[in-house]
Amino acid sequence: GSTANPDLLKVDLPIVSYDECSRDYRGINQVDRNTMICAGLKEGGKATCQGDSGGPLQCARRDGRYVLAGLTSWGTTCAAPNQPSVFARVSTRLFWIWLNAGATP
């Protein structure tokens, strides 16, 4: 087995369209357009992997600030071609987050 890297790592990944991600996972797993967001390289080589679950998908805004877009959810094989990483879409979970964080919207 391997051990987790103690250093915080990051990788730049492009967002993958729902249609492309859904095609890539056809017959393997279902991608939900409303609650999931995909990111990865078509050729593979960079992705989330085992142990990354719950990690952030941050997207840069035009003003240089970042927004939390997703939380690492699942994938099949680490960094395989045509197998983007799948993230839980944070925008669809805001009410649940507010309720469980003890905050109000």
Residue, then its C-alpha position, 0 to 999 in steps of 0.5 A: g500500500s501507499t501512504a498519503n502525502p503529508d504536503l498539501l497538493k493542488v492541481d489545475l483541472p478544467i471543468v468537463s461538461y455534463d454531456e462529456c462527463s456523462r458519456d465518459y461514465r456511461g455504463i459505469n456510473q451515473v452523473d447527475r447534472n444538478t448535483m455533480i460537477c466534473a473536472g479533469l484532463k481528457e488525456g488523464g495524468k492529473a486528477t483526484c485520487q483515493g484519500d482526496s474525498g471531501g477535498p475542494l474544487q475551487c474555481a477562479r472568478r474574474d476578480g481573482r478570488y476563488v469560489l468553492a464549487g465542489l467537494t471531491s466525491w468519486g471517480t473510477t481510476c486515478a488520473a485515467p484518460n476519459q475518467p474525470s474526477v466527480f465532485a458534489r456541487v456545493s451550490t446545490r447543498l448550501f441550505w444543508i450546509w447552513l442548517n448543519a453549520g448552525a448558520t442562516p442563509 
